[in-house]
Amino acid sequence: MLTGRVGSDLVLTEPNDTKICKFPLATSDGTKDNPITNWHNIVAFGKTAEILSNYVKKGEQLSLSGNIQNTTYEKNGENRFYSQIIVSKFTLISNK
């Protein structure tokens, strides 16, 4: 589960007739004197992607739950790691 602010406006794409919506989500951690912002790569599919892209805008607060998908790939001879959250449920907490 994550609760944070959406980092960009959501765009719905439909490659191969599958609705996909990708966006960054910022969450806060740390202390009041030393706040830390963590950015998460979020992906939604199907009807969830369609609803999110229609109603959620940059800066709005969103709570979501889902599964973590980790991918390892090679770039320029180095192993890279990419992690994203696949949305299963969400709640729009507030509008900006």
Residue pairs with C-beta under 8 A, 6 or more apart in sequence:
1 63
1 64
1 65
2 25
2 27
2 40
2 63
2 64
2 65
2 85
3 27
3 61
3 62
3 63
3 64
3 93
4 25
4 26
4 27
4 28
4 40
4 61
4 62
5 25
5 26
5 59
5 60
5 61
5 62
6 23
6 24
6 25
6 56
6 57
6 58
6 59
6 60
6 61
6 62
7 23
7 24
7 25
7 26
7 39
7 58
8 23
8 24
8 58
9 23
9 57
9 58
10 21
10 23
10 52
10 53
10 56
10 57
11 21
11 22
11 53
12 19
12 20
12 21
12 49
12 50
12 53
13 19
13 20
13 21
13 22
14 20
18 45
18 46
19 45
19 46
19 47
19 49
19 50
20 43
20 44
20 45
20 49
21 43
21 44
21 45
21 48
21 49
21 50
21 52
21 53
22 41
22 42
22 43
22 44
22 84
23 42
23 52
23 56
24 39
24 40
24 41
24 42
25 39
25 40
25 42
25 62
25 64
25 85
26 37
26 38
26 39
26 40
27 37
27 38
27 40
28 35
28 36
28 37
28 38
29 35
29 36
29 37
29 38
30 36
40 84
40 85
41 82
41 83
41 84
41 85
42 64
42 66
42 84
42 85
42 87
43 69
43 84
43 85
43 86
43 87
44 52
44 86
44 87
44 90
45 86
45 87
48 87
48 88
48 90
52 87
52 90
55 92
56 62
56 92
57 95
57 96
59 96
60 92
60 93
60 94
60 95
60 96
61 92
61 93
61 94
62 90
62 91
62 92
62 93
63 90
63 91
63 93
64 85
64 87
64 89
64 90
64 91
65 87
65 88
65 89
65 90
66 85
66 86
66 87
66 88
66 89
67 85
67 86
67 88
68 83
68 84
68 85
68 86
69 83
69 84
69 85
69 86
70 81
70 82
70 83
71 81
71 82
71 83
71 84
72 79
72 80
72 81
72 82
73 79
73 80
73 82
74 80
